[in-house]
Amino acid sequence: MKWRQVLTTVQSIDSDEAKRFLATHAEGTYPLPDVRQSGEYEEERIPGAALISFPELSSRYKEIDREKSAIAYCAIGGRKQTRYF
């Protein structure tokens, strides 16, 4: 169990807020992990997104820059709720 995972608060935003964030920040200036499965990622993705599927998140979370605001996304919102920092 990673205690920081349990104690770190994650802010959820809706799709309109995410679109505004993406429109006002240059691609590459924020982490954009896509936590879906590889087939979902290959089918369609947001430009600049990096595939870090949910099962891999606990071993790859260090790839996400903690000093920047990040937007993690999935198909319907459930997988992005867990934060591994």
C-alpha positions as semicolon CSV with decimal commas, in nm:
position;residue;x (nm);y (nm);z (nm)
1;M;0,000;0,000;0,000
2;K;0,132;0,342;-0,094
3;W;0,017;0,581;0,181
4;R;0,069;0,891;-0,029
5;Q;-0,168;0,739;-0,285
6;V;-0,440;0,726;-0,021
7;L;-0,369;1,070;0,124
8;T;-0,332;1,269;-0,201
9;T;-0,643;1,450;-0,319
10;V;-0,736;1,435;-0,685
11;Q;-0,952;1,705;-0,837
12;S;-1,197;1,584;-1,098
13;I;-1,295;1,811;-1,384
14;D;-1,560;1,763;-1,647
15;S;-1,497;1,745;-2,020
16;D;-1,570;2,116;-2,074
17;E;-1,311;2,216;-1,811
18;A;-1,060;1,976;-1,965
19;K;-1,121;2,123;-2,310
20;R;-1,064;2,476;-2,174
21;F;-0,741;2,364;-2,006
22;L;-0,615;2,199;-2,325
23;A;-0,709;2,506;-2,532
24;T;-0,519;2,744;-2,303
25;H;-0,201;2,538;-2,248
26;A;0,049;2,445;-2,515
27;E;0,085;2,075;-2,593
28;G;0,380;1,930;-2,406
29;T;0,366;2,179;-2,117
30;Y;0,157;1,945;-1,900
31;P;0,144;1,568;-1,849
32;L;-0,150;1,402;-2,027
33;P;-0,157;1,035;-1,929
34;D;-0,418;0,822;-2,103
35;V;-0,499;0,541;-1,858
36;R;-0,710;0,337;-2,097
37;Q;-0,606;0,009;-2,259
38;S;-0,377;0,010;-2,561
39;G;-0,661;-0,077;-2,803
40;E;-0,863;0,222;-2,684
41;Y;-0,555;0,444;-2,715
42;E;-0,481;0,325;-3,069
43;E;-0,840;0,378;-3,177
44;E;-0,856;0,742;-3,068
45;R;-0,658;0,972;-2,837
46;I;-0,599;1,334;-2,746
47;P;-0,291;1,476;-2,926
48;G;0,007;1,477;-2,690
49;A;-0,131;1,201;-2,467
50;A;0,098;0,930;-2,336
51;L;-0,039;0,580;-2,287
52;I;0,008;0,464;-1,930
53;S;-0,265;0,207;-1,892
54;F;-0,424;0,179;-1,551
55;P;-0,261;-0,158;-1,469
56;E;0,083;-0,002;-1,543
57;L;0,020;0,317;-1,347
58;S;0,161;0,192;-1,017
59;S;0,495;0,108;-1,182
60;R;0,512;0,406;-1,423
61;Y;0,374;0,695;-1,216
62;K;0,721;0,850;-1,185
63;E;0,705;0,932;-1,557
64;I;0,442;1,197;-1,474
65;D;0,594;1,532;-1,374
66;R;0,455;1,607;-1,026
67;E;0,552;1,975;-1,054
68;K;0,295;2,036;-1,329
69;S;-0,081;2,007;-1,342
70;A;-0,170;1,682;-1,515
71;I;-0,487;1,562;-1,677
72;A;-0,537;1,186;-1,669
73;Y;-0,822;1,055;-1,873
74;C;-1,001;0,733;-1,949
75;A;-1,318;0,625;-2,128
76;I;-1,576;0,724;-1,865
77;G;-1,385;0,869;-1,571
78;G;-1,348;0,582;-1,325
79;R;-0,987;0,477;-1,388
80;K;-0,841;0,828;-1,355
81;Q;-0,961;0,866;-0,994
82;T;-0,660;0,686;-0,843
83;R;-0,347;0,897;-0,812
84;Y;-0,006;0,737;-0,755
85;F;0,206;1,022;-0,616
